Each structure stands twice: as C-alpha cells, then as structure tokens.
C-alpha cells in the first residue's frame, strides 16, 4: 500500500490587474494539502484514490482566477506484461 500526504505552500506574490478592475496588486499566500493512496493487488491491477485540496481552501494561483475546491479521483491502473 502506498500513502502520500503532500503540502504545497506559497507566499504572497506580486501580480498584475491587466483589466484594471481594481484588484489588489498581489495574490495572497496559501497552503494546500493533497492526499493519495494506492494498493497493488497483483495481476497488474492497482486501484487508487486521490484528493486534491483536502481542506477545501480558497486560493488563487493567478490574480482573478480562483482554483478549484476539493477534488476527488478514484480509479484503477492496469499494467500490461512485466512482473506483478
């Protein structure tokens, strides 16, 4: 079983308001936590789950473009050939 907890941390950054909408001249800092897990079952099958922005924080990578909220993905990988 693989388990991954990842943190992304960004400080305040200078940005530009190209449309002159009166937005502040910087993008605030943020912290984002992601979690993923997978389990190699054998026969080439590996189910996985991944949650991005686990704490559902509001943040913007670019001024005026908010990032998505919490996002979850569930799936299965299959490996053709090779050793299991």
N, CA, C and O of each residue as an XYZ file, in Angstrom:
336
protein
N       0.850     -1.182      0.000
C       0.000      0.000      0.000
C       0.888      1.235      0.000
O       1.869      1.300      0.741
N       0.552      2.189     -0.811
C       1.251      3.469     -0.855
C       0.319      4.555     -0.345
O      -0.847      4.613     -0.735
N       0.829      5.410      0.521
C       0.067      6.527      1.059
C       0.931      7.775      0.958
O       2.094      7.758      1.360
N       0.374      8.853      0.425
C       1.133     10.082      0.231
C       0.334     11.270      0.744
O      -0.814     11.474      0.349
N       0.938     12.041      1.615
C       0.367     13.297      2.090
C       1.322     14.389      1.630
O       2.491     14.396      2.017
N       0.835     15.307      0.811
C       1.690     16.345      0.239
C       1.161     17.719      0.618
O      -0.050     17.933      0.656
N       2.052     18.636      0.894
C       1.687     20.011      1.202
C       2.321     20.963      0.216
O       3.501     20.835     -0.112
N       1.550     21.910     -0.255
C       2.028     22.952     -1.160
C       1.845     24.281     -0.446
O       0.742     24.615     -0.012
N       2.918     25.030     -0.327
C       2.887     26.295      0.401
C       3.415     27.393     -0.500
O       4.476     27.250     -1.107
N       2.676     28.486     -0.588
C       3.079     29.610     -1.429
C       2.866     30.899     -0.659
O       1.821     31.092     -0.037
N       3.839     31.769     -0.698
C       3.712     33.065     -0.050
C       3.023     34.069     -0.963
O       2.682     33.753     -2.103
N       2.825     35.244     -0.470
C       2.211     36.328     -1.259
C       3.083     36.624     -2.468
O       4.309     36.678     -2.363
N       2.440     36.819     -3.625
C       3.169     37.085     -4.861
C       2.632     38.340     -5.524
O       1.434     38.617     -5.468
N       3.500     39.079     -6.137
C       3.090     40.262     -6.901
C       2.450     39.794     -8.198
O       2.945     38.872     -8.846
N       1.356     40.430     -8.573
C       0.637     40.071     -9.787
C       0.165     41.359    -10.442
O       0.364     42.441     -9.891
N      -0.453     41.259    -11.600
C      -0.920     42.439    -12.334
C      -2.408     42.332    -12.623
O      -2.923     41.248    -12.900
N      -3.083     43.451    -12.558
C      -4.501     43.558    -12.894
C      -4.580     44.159    -14.292
O      -4.754     45.369    -14.438
N      -4.452     43.324    -15.321
C      -4.384     43.805    -16.697
C      -5.694     44.405    -17.198
O      -5.697     45.168    -18.164
N      -6.802     44.066    -16.550
C      -8.098     44.601    -16.970
C      -8.510     45.835    -16.169
O      -9.586     46.391    -16.386
N      -7.653     46.257    -15.250
C      -7.898     47.445    -14.418
C      -9.245     47.367    -13.701
O     -10.041     48.305    -13.736
N      -9.482     46.223    -13.047
C     -10.723     46.004    -12.309
C     -10.628     46.453    -10.855
O     -11.584     46.294    -10.095
N      -9.508     47.001    -10.469
C      -9.336     47.462     -9.102
C      -8.935     46.355     -8.139
O      -9.071     46.507     -6.925
N      -8.444     45.251     -8.669
C      -7.997     44.151     -7.821
C      -6.688     44.524     -7.133
O      -5.927     45.334     -7.662
N      -6.409     43.948     -5.962
C      -5.148     44.254     -5.276
C      -3.961     43.812     -6.137
O      -4.095     42.879     -6.929
N      -2.801     44.465     -5.997
C      -1.652     44.161     -6.868
C      -0.869     42.913     -6.450
O       0.279     42.741     -6.862
N      -1.467     42.054     -5.649
C      -0.769     40.841     -5.238
C      -1.768     39.687     -5.055
O      -2.964     39.893     -4.848
N      -1.234     38.493     -5.140
C      -2.009     37.289     -4.882
C      -1.631     36.804     -3.487
O      -0.447     36.610     -3.215
N      -2.593     36.604     -2.600
C      -2.259     36.180     -1.239
C      -1.630     34.790     -1.204
O      -1.829     33.985     -2.113
N      -0.875     34.520     -0.156
C      -0.278     33.204      0.027
C      -1.332     32.180      0.388
O      -2.446     32.532      0.774
N      -0.979     30.908      0.261
C      -1.912     29.843      0.603
C      -1.146     28.569      0.943
O       0.042     28.434      0.648
N      -1.853     27.653      1.562
C      -1.345     26.305      1.823
C      -2.402     25.327      1.339
O      -3.592     25.506      1.598
N      -1.962     24.297      0.638
C      -2.879     23.285      0.114
C      -2.344     21.910      0.493
O      -1.145     21.653      0.381
N      -3.225     21.036      0.937
C      -2.853     19.684      1.331
C      -3.533     18.687      0.389
O      -4.735     18.781      0.142
N      -2.756     17.732     -0.134
C      -3.276     16.678     -1.000
C      -3.011     15.330     -0.345
O      -2.036     15.168      0.389
N      -3.882     14.367     -0.613
C      -3.746     13.028     -0.048
C      -4.025     12.013     -1.147
O      -4.989     12.152     -1.899
N      -3.176     10.990     -1.237
C      -3.432      9.936     -2.210
C      -3.031      8.587     -1.626
O      -2.160      8.494     -0.761
N      -3.688      7.554     -2.120
C      -3.399      6.192     -1.677
C      -3.613      5.249     -2.851
O      -4.477      5.468     -3.700
N      -2.803      4.191     -2.878
C      -2.965      3.145     -3.888
C      -2.579      1.810     -3.272
O      -1.845      1.750     -2.285
N      -3.088      0.739     -3.874
C      -2.809     -0.600     -3.365
C      -2.592     -1.534     -4.551
O      -3.480     -1.708     -5.385
N      -1.422     -2.123     -4.617
C      -1.100     -3.041     -5.706
C      -1.690     -4.417     -5.380
O      -1.228     -5.100     -4.466
N      -2.707     -4.810     -6.134
C      -3.439     -6.039     -5.843
C      -2.806     -7.276     -6.471
O      -3.095     -8.392     -6.038
N      -1.978     -7.115     -7.447
C      -1.455     -8.243     -8.205
C      -2.160     -8.331     -9.543
O      -3.137     -7.621     -9.782
N      -1.670     -9.199    -10.417
C      -2.216     -9.336    -11.770
C      -2.231     -8.002    -12.515
O      -3.037     -7.810    -13.426
N      -1.352     -7.086    -12.136
C      -1.240     -5.803    -12.817
C      -2.257     -4.763    -12.393
O      -2.258     -3.666    -12.951
N      -3.131     -5.055    -11.423
C      -4.177     -4.117    -11.005
C      -3.742     -3.290     -9.795
O      -3.226     -3.821     -8.811
N      -3.961     -1.989     -9.894
C      -3.668     -1.084     -8.787
C      -4.789     -0.051     -8.669
O      -4.808      0.908     -9.441
N      -5.724     -0.215     -7.728
C      -6.733      0.824     -7.503
C      -6.105      1.997     -6.746
O      -5.160      1.820     -5.977
N      -6.638      3.180     -6.975
C      -6.110      4.360     -6.304
C      -7.215      5.354     -5.985
O      -8.296      5.315     -6.573
N      -6.929      6.234     -5.055
C      -7.800      7.362     -4.719
C      -6.893      8.561     -4.470
O      -5.823      8.430     -3.876
N      -7.329      9.728     -4.929
C      -6.550     10.950     -4.745
C      -7.499     12.096     -4.419
O      -8.514     12.283     -5.091
N      -7.163     12.857     -3.390
C      -7.942     14.040     -3.021
C      -7.015     15.246     -3.084
O      -6.015     15.314     -2.368
N      -7.356     16.188     -3.942
C      -6.590     17.425     -4.101
C      -7.325     18.520     -3.341
O      -8.553     18.592     -3.393
N      -6.590     19.371     -2.638
C      -7.160     20.443     -1.824
C      -8.065     19.839     -0.745
O      -9.238     20.189     -0.615
N      -7.484     18.937      0.007
C      -8.200     18.153      1.025
C      -9.026     19.015      1.981
O     -10.134     18.629      2.353
N      -8.503     20.170      2.382
C      -9.187     21.028      3.349
C     -10.111     22.046      2.681
O     -10.669     22.911      3.357
N     -10.275     21.952      1.361
C     -11.179     22.811      0.583
C     -10.880     24.295      0.791
O     -11.791     25.091      1.019
N      -9.607     24.659      0.711
C      -9.184     26.057      0.884
C      -9.412     26.858     -0.392
O      -9.246     26.339     -1.496
N      -9.790     28.118     -0.238
C      -9.897     29.025     -1.379
C      -8.521     29.623     -1.631
O      -7.884     30.130     -0.708
N      -8.056     29.566     -2.881
C      -6.786     30.199     -3.237
C      -6.784     30.518     -4.719
O      -7.608     30.020     -5.486
N      -5.829     31.369     -5.107
C      -5.679     31.762     -6.498
C      -4.203     31.624     -6.879
O      -3.332     32.197     -6.225
N      -3.930     30.865     -7.932
C      -2.564     30.802     -8.453
C      -2.254     32.048     -9.258
O      -1.113     32.509     -9.285
N      -3.262     32.592     -9.911
C      -3.131     33.837    -10.671
C      -4.274     34.753    -10.260
O      -5.393     34.298    -10.021
N      -3.990     36.019    -10.181
C      -4.955     37.011     -9.734
C      -6.234     36.960    -10.571
O      -6.185     37.055    -11.797
N      -7.369     36.810     -9.903
C      -8.665     36.786    -10.577
C      -9.090     35.426    -11.099
O     -10.153     35.309    -11.710
N      -8.274     34.378    -10.871
C      -8.594     33.033    -11.336
C      -8.570     32.067    -10.154
O      -7.542     31.445     -9.887
N      -9.683     31.935     -9.448
C      -9.698     31.040     -8.286
C      -9.499     29.581     -8.699
O      -9.979     29.147     -9.746
N      -8.788     28.841     -7.865
C      -8.558     27.418     -8.114
C      -9.811     26.628     -7.751
O     -10.710     27.138     -7.081
N      -9.856     25.394     -8.197
C     -10.988     24.532     -7.860
C     -10.992     24.220     -6.373
O      -9.955     24.304     -5.715
N     -12.139     23.866     -5.850
C     -12.242     23.437     -4.461
C     -11.734     22.014     -4.328
O     -10.920     21.564     -5.133
N     -12.208     21.309     -3.320
C     -11.792     19.924     -3.112
C     -12.161     19.094     -4.335
O     -13.241     19.242     -4.906
N     -11.241     18.219     -4.720
C     -11.451     17.368     -5.895
C     -11.008     15.950     -5.544
O      -9.914     15.758     -5.012
N     -11.836     14.966     -5.833
C     -11.501     13.571     -5.549
C     -11.507     12.767     -6.840
O     -12.360     12.956     -7.708
N     -10.538     11.869     -6.947
C     -10.443     10.969     -8.102
C     -10.282      9.543     -7.594
O      -9.521      9.280     -6.663
N     -11.000      8.647     -8.212
C     -10.898      7.233     -7.879
C     -10.719      6.500     -9.199
O     -11.402      6.792    -10.180
N      -9.805      5.556     -9.215
C      -9.583      4.850    -10.462
C      -8.808      3.565    -10.267
O      -8.542      3.130     -9.146
N      -8.454      2.970    -11.397
C      -7.711      1.722    -11.385
C      -6.709      1.763    -12.526
O      -7.051      2.122    -13.653
N      -5.462      1.391    -12.225
C      -4.435      1.253    -13.246
C      -4.244     -0.226    -13.531
O      -4.354     -1.069    -12.641
N      -3.955     -0.522    -14.792
C      -3.636     -1.885    -15.176
C      -2.322     -1.877    -15.916
O      -2.133     -1.102    -16.854
N      -1.415     -2.733    -15.500
C      -0.099     -2.817    -16.129
C      -0.052     -4.071    -17.002
O      -0.259     -5.183    -16.516
N       0.221     -3.884    -18.288
C       0.325     -4.990    -19.236
C       1.726     -5.588    -19.159
O       2.716     -4.856    -19.174
N       1.810     -6.885    -19.078
C       3.096     -7.580    -19.129
C       3.970     -7.269    -17.927
O       3.526     -6.622    -16.978
N       5.202     -7.728    -17.968
C       6.137     -7.487    -16.869
C       5.807     -8.334    -15.668
O       4.885     -9.149    -15.699
N       6.569     -8.137    -14.605
C       6.340     -8.864    -13.363
C       5.267     -8.187    -12.524
O       5.125     -6.965    -12.573
N       4.513     -8.963    -11.754
C       3.465     -8.427    -10.890
C       4.030     -8.050     -9.557
O       3.298     -7.577     -8.687
